[in-house]
C-alpha cells in the first residue's frame, strides 16, 4: 500500500510521491489527491481533507492553501467560498461575482453563508439579499435586534423568500420580518408602524397597547367635553364670573400662564422631533405633560380598521375636523343667544341696551373662539406637518412616512391624502393671520408707546374699552407697542413643535437647530421684554433657557457626550426634571407674591364704616378726644376721657399720621395722570388707584 510497480519483473516497488496515493497492493500507478485534499508525505495509502479555513483547488496538492482573512471554508473545500466570522458574502442571486465583505457597522456577522443581522436600534430590508448591508437607524425604540446565527439569516432563506415573491409576512412564519426585527406591536419599514390595537407613545418611543391608554383617554374626553359645555352655559353669567375670578384667582398672571403653556408644549414635542429617548424620570414627566399637546387622546385606538394606512389618514383628518366642529358649535350657540336676546327685548326697550347686549354676547363667543384656536392650533399643526415628513431609503429609492412607515410616500393613496392635508394645513395657518387682521384693524387704539409718561394709565384705559373686549385675549398681557406679539409667538411655537423636523433628517442637526432657535428666543425676550409684568419677562427668559438646556441635553444624549462624561440615566433624568420644573416653581412663586399683595390691598378696597368715618373726621378736625381714644385703643364712640394728655406738636402730628394711615388710601397707590377740571374748592384729575382707572378730586387750600 502506497507503492507501485509500473514494469514487469521488478524486484522492488516505488513509493508514491507526495500529493499522490494508492490504497491497493500490486498497483501499477499512484492516484493524484482530489481537489480539496492533500498529501504531504510519500508512500501513502490515502489523501487528507483540507481543514476548515484552507483549500486545494487542483489535484495532487502537497499542501492546502490558507484562505484570505475575509474568507473561510469547510473541511475538504476546493475554494474559500464562505465568509469568515466578522464578514459576509456578497453576490447576485445567480451566484456570480462572489466576494466577502467586512461586516457593516451596527450589525453582527456570524460568517459562513449568514447575512449580516442588525443590532438593536437598526433595521434592514429583507426583501432581497442585495440589501443586506443597507442598515438604517430606527427613529423609534422598536427595533429589537436579532441573533446573527438564526437560520432566518441564511442565504437560502433569502432565496426562498425571493422565489415566493418576497412573501415573508405570514404571521406563522418564524422568519416573518416584523417578528424577526420589531418589538411587540410594531411593524413595517424601520418598525415605524403600530399594529391594530396599539398606539405610539413618543415619550417611551414604543407601541403601547390601546387598553393602557384608552380608558384614560375616555376620561380626558369626558372631562373636556363637560368643561366645554359648562363654559358655554356660563357665558350668560360672564360678568359674575369675572367678578369672582378677580376676587379669587387674580393672583395668577395670565401672561405667566401663557409662558408655562407654551414652554411645556415645546418641551413635550422634543422626543418626537428629535427621535430621542430621554431617561425614565424625564420620560414620565413628559408622559404626564402630554395632555398639553392633546396626544393623550390617542385617536388611533378608536378605530377598528386593520389597515394601518387608513387608521393614520383617519386620525389626521379627525385632528383637523374636531376643532372646526367645536368652533361651529360655539358660533351656532352664539347665534342662538343673539336671537334669544333680541326676542326677549320689549318693544319699548332702548336700542342702546339691545346693542350693548348683542355686543356682550359677540365678545364672549369671539373670546371663546380665540381661546380654542390658541389651545389647538400648535398640536393640530404638528399632526398635519408629521403627515409631510417622509424618510427616504437610498437602497431602492423608496420613501416612507416617518409617522407611520407602513405608508409609501410614492403611493397613490398618500398623494391623495397629501393634497387634503396640505389644504387643511393652509387653512389652519390662516388663523394667526386672522388674529393679526383683528389686531391691525384696531392698531391705533391698541398702540401705546413704551416708556411714555402715562404708559400704565394708557394701558389701563385701553383695556377698559368695550370696542376691544372681544380681542382682549390677544393683547392684554403685552406692552402697548407689542400688541401684535401673540401672532409672532404662535408661529414661534409652530416652528419649534412642527416645522423643526422638516429641516433635516438628522437628529443631531435638529437638536442643534433647536438650540439656535432657543438662543434667539432668549435674546429677544431679554432685550425686548414684551410682557407688561416685569416678573413675567423674567419667567419667559428662564423658560427659553430651559428649552435650550433640554435641546442641548438631547444633543448630548444623541452624540454620546452624556455617556462619555459618566452621567447615568438617573442623573440626567433628574437634571432634566429639575430644570423643567423651575419655570413652574417661579410662576407659583409669582402667584403667591401677587396673592400676598392682593390680600394687603383688600383692606383698602372697601367703604369705611360709620365708626371709622367718625374717627377720620375727628382726627382731621384735630379733635383731641378722638385722638386720645384711638391712641388708647378705645374705638367705641362716646367714651369720655377724664384727663387730657399734653403732647408736643411733633407728637400730635405723628399720632395723627399713624391714625390716618390705618384708614385712608396710601398716596403711593394713587397716580395722577391728567387734569380734567377745576372748581372753586378743588381740582379733578384722571388717574389710577391700585391699577384701576379712577377720578381723583383734590381740595384747594383756603
PECORHU-V390131 format. One record per backbone hydrogen bond with DSSP energy under -1.0 kcal/mol. CO is the residue of the C=O (numbers start at 1). NH is the residue of the N-H. E is the energy in kcal/mol with one decimal. If there is no record, write none. Layout:
# PECORHU-V390131
co->[CO,CO]
nh->[NH,NH]
e->[E,E]
This chain:
# PECORHU-V390131
co->[2,4,14,16,17,19,21,22,27,31,33,34,36,38,39,44,48,50,51,53,55,56,61,65,68,70,72,74,77,79,82,83,84,86,88,90,92,96,99,101,104,106,108,109,111,112,113,117,118,119,121,123,128,129,131,133,136,142,143,147,150,151,153,154,155,156,157,158,159,160,161,162,164,166,170,173,176,177,178,181,183,185,187,188,189,192,193,195,197,199,201,201,205,206,208,209,210,210,213,214,215,216,217,218,219,220,221,222,223,224,225,226,227,228,229,230,233,234,235,237,238,239,240,241,242,243,244,245,249,253,254,255,256,257,258,259,260,261,262,263,264,267,269,270,271,279,280,281,282,283,284,285,286,289,290,294,295,298,299,300,307,308,309,310,311,312,313,314,315,316,317,318,321,322,323,324,325,326,327,328,329,330,331,332,333,334,335,336,337,338,339,340,346,350,351,352,353,354,355,356,357,358,359,360,361,362,363,364,365,366,367,368,369,370,371,372,373,376,377,378,379,380,381,382,383,385,386,389,391,398,399,400,404,407,408,411,412,413,414,415,416,417,418,419,420,421,422,423,424,425,428,430,431,432,433,434,435,436,437,440,442,443,449,452,454,455,456,457,458,459,460,462,465,468,471,472,475,477,479,482,484,484,485,486,487,488,489,490,491,492,493,494,494,495,499,500,506,507,508,509,510,511,512,513,514,515,516,517,518,519,520,521,522,523,524,525,530,533,534,535,536,537,538,539,540,541,542,543,544,545,546,547,548,549,550,551,552,553,554,555,556,556,560,561,562,563,568,569,570,571,572,573,574,575,576,581,582,583,584,585,586,587,588,589,590,591,592,593,594,595,596,597,598,601,601,604,609,610,611,612,613,614,615,616,617,618,619,623,624,625,626,627,628,629,630,648,649,650,651,652,653,654,655,656,657,659,660,660,666,667,669,671,674,677,681,682,683,684,684,685,686,686,687,688,689,692,694,696,698]
nh->[16,14,4,43,20,33,31,2,5,21,60,37,50,48,19,22,38,76,54,67,65,36,39,55,71,84,82,77,56,81,72,112,87,103,101,99,95,92,90,88,107,119,117,86,114,83,155,108,146,122,138,136,131,132,134,135,123,183,121,150,153,154,115,158,159,160,161,162,163,164,166,165,167,168,173,176,180,181,182,144,186,195,193,191,192,405,187,198,210,208,205,206,141,201,199,212,213,214,217,218,219,220,221,222,223,224,225,226,227,228,229,230,231,232,233,234,236,237,238,241,242,243,244,245,246,247,248,249,252,257,258,259,260,261,262,263,264,265,266,267,268,270,273,274,276,283,284,285,286,287,288,289,290,292,295,297,298,301,302,303,311,312,313,314,315,316,317,318,319,320,321,322,325,326,327,328,329,330,331,332,333,334,335,336,337,338,339,340,341,342,343,344,349,354,355,356,357,358,359,360,361,362,363,364,365,366,367,368,369,370,371,372,373,374,375,376,377,380,381,382,383,384,385,386,387,388,389,402,400,393,409,391,407,401,411,415,416,417,418,419,420,421,422,423,424,425,426,427,428,429,431,434,435,436,437,438,439,440,441,443,446,447,452,455,458,459,460,461,462,463,464,465,468,471,474,476,478,532,482,485,487,488,489,490,491,492,493,494,495,496,497,498,499,500,502,503,510,511,512,513,514,515,516,517,518,519,520,521,522,523,524,525,526,527,528,529,479,537,538,539,540,541,542,543,544,545,546,547,548,549,550,551,552,553,554,555,556,557,558,559,561,562,564,565,567,566,572,573,574,575,576,577,578,579,580,585,586,587,588,589,590,591,592,593,594,595,596,597,598,599,600,601,602,604,605,606,613,614,615,616,617,618,619,620,621,623,622,627,628,629,630,631,632,634,633,652,653,654,655,656,657,658,659,660,661,662,663,664,669,670,690,688,686,684,700,679,698,676,677,696,673,674,694,671,692,689,687,685,683]
e->[-2.8,-3.7,-2.6,-2.4,-1.7,-2.6,-3.4,-1.0,-2.4,-2.4,-2.8,-1.9,-2.8,-3.2,-1.0,-1.6,-2.4,-3.3,-1.9,-2.8,-3.0,-1.0,-1.9,-2.2,-1.7,-1.5,-1.8,-1.1,-1.5,-1.3,-3.5,-2.9,-1.9,-2.7,-3.4,-2.0,-2.2,-1.3,-3.2,-2.5,-1.1,-2.5,-2.6,-1.5,-2.1,-1.9,-1.8,-2.5,-1.3,-1.6,-2.7,-2.7,-1.7,-1.6,-1.8,-1.4,-2.4,-2.5,-2.0,-1.8,-2.1,-1.7,-3.5,-1.4,-2.3,-2.4,-2.3,-2.4,-2.4,-1.3,-2.8,-1.5,-1.0,-1.9,-1.8,-1.9,-2.6,-2.2,-2.5,-1.6,-1.9,-3.0,-2.0,-2.3,-1.8,-1.1,-2.3,-1.6,-2.7,-3.0,-2.1,-1.0,-2.1,-2.5,-2.7,-1.6,-1.3,-3.0,-2.3,-2.6,-2.0,-2.6,-2.7,-2.6,-2.7,-2.8,-2.5,-2.3,-2.6,-2.5,-2.5,-2.4,-2.6,-2.0,-2.3,-2.7,-1.0,-1.8,-1.3,-2.4,-2.8,-2.0,-2.4,-2.9,-2.4,-1.6,-2.7,-2.5,-1.8,-1.8,-2.1,-2.0,-2.4,-2.5,-2.7,-2.5,-2.4,-1.8,-2.0,-2.4,-2.3,-1.4,-2.7,-2.4,-1.2,-2.4,-2.3,-1.3,-2.5,-2.3,-2.0,-2.1,-1.0,-2.5,-1.3,-1.5,-1.4,-1.8,-1.5,-1.0,-2.1,-2.2,-2.2,-2.6,-2.2,-2.3,-2.4,-2.4,-2.4,-1.7,-2.1,-2.6,-2.0,-2.4,-2.6,-2.3,-2.3,-2.2,-2.2,-2.7,-2.6,-2.0,-2.3,-2.4,-2.4,-2.2,-2.5,-2.6,-2.5,-2.2,-2.2,-1.9,-1.4,-1.6,-2.5,-2.2,-2.2,-2.3,-2.5,-2.1,-2.2,-2.5,-2.4,-2.1,-2.1,-2.2,-2.2,-1.8,-2.1,-2.5,-2.4,-2.4,-2.4,-2.3,-2.0,-2.3,-1.9,-2.4,-2.6,-2.4,-2.1,-2.3,-2.8,-2.1,-1.0,-1.9,-1.0,-2.7,-2.2,-3.0,-2.5,-3.8,-1.9,-2.1,-1.8,-1.7,-1.9,-2.2,-3.0,-1.4,-1.6,-2.8,-2.6,-1.9,-2.4,-2.6,-2.4,-2.1,-2.2,-1.9,-1.4,-2.4,-2.4,-2.5,-2.2,-2.4,-2.3,-3.5,-1.7,-1.4,-2.2,-2.6,-1.1,-1.6,-2.8,-2.3,-2.2,-2.7,-2.4,-2.4,-1.1,-1.3,-1.2,-1.2,-1.7,-2.4,-1.8,-2.0,-1.8,-1.9,-1.2,-1.1,-2.8,-1.8,-1.8,-1.9,-2.2,-2.2,-2.0,-2.0,-2.9,-2.7,-1.8,-1.6,-1.8,-1.4,-2.1,-2.4,-2.1,-2.4,-2.4,-2.1,-2.1,-2.7,-2.2,-2.2,-2.4,-2.4,-2.5,-2.5,-2.1,-2.7,-2.4,-2.4,-3.1,-1.1,-2.8,-1.4,-1.4,-2.4,-2.5,-2.0,-2.3,-2.4,-1.9,-1.9,-2.2,-2.3,-2.4,-2.5,-2.1,-2.4,-2.6,-2.5,-2.2,-2.4,-2.3,-2.5,-2.5,-2.1,-1.5,-1.1,-2.3,-2.0,-2.2,-1.5,-2.3,-2.7,-2.5,-2.2,-2.2,-2.3,-2.5,-2.3,-1.9,-2.5,-2.4,-2.2,-2.4,-2.2,-2.4,-2.4,-2.4,-2.2,-2.6,-2.4,-2.4,-2.2,-2.7,-2.6,-1.9,-1.7,-1.6,-1.6,-1.0,-1.3,-2.4,-2.3,-1.9,-2.4,-3.0,-2.4,-2.4,-2.9,-1.9,-3.4,-1.6,-2.1,-2.7,-2.2,-2.4,-2.6,-2.1,-3.1,-1.0,-2.3,-2.3,-2.2,-2.4,-2.3,-2.4,-2.2,-2.2,-2.4,-2.2,-1.1,-1.2,-3.0,-1.6,-1.3,-2.3,-1.8,-3.8,-2.9,-3.0,-3.4,-2.9,-2.5,-1.5,-3.0,-2.2,-2.1,-3.0,-2.8,-1.4,-2.6,-2.6,-3.3,-1.8]
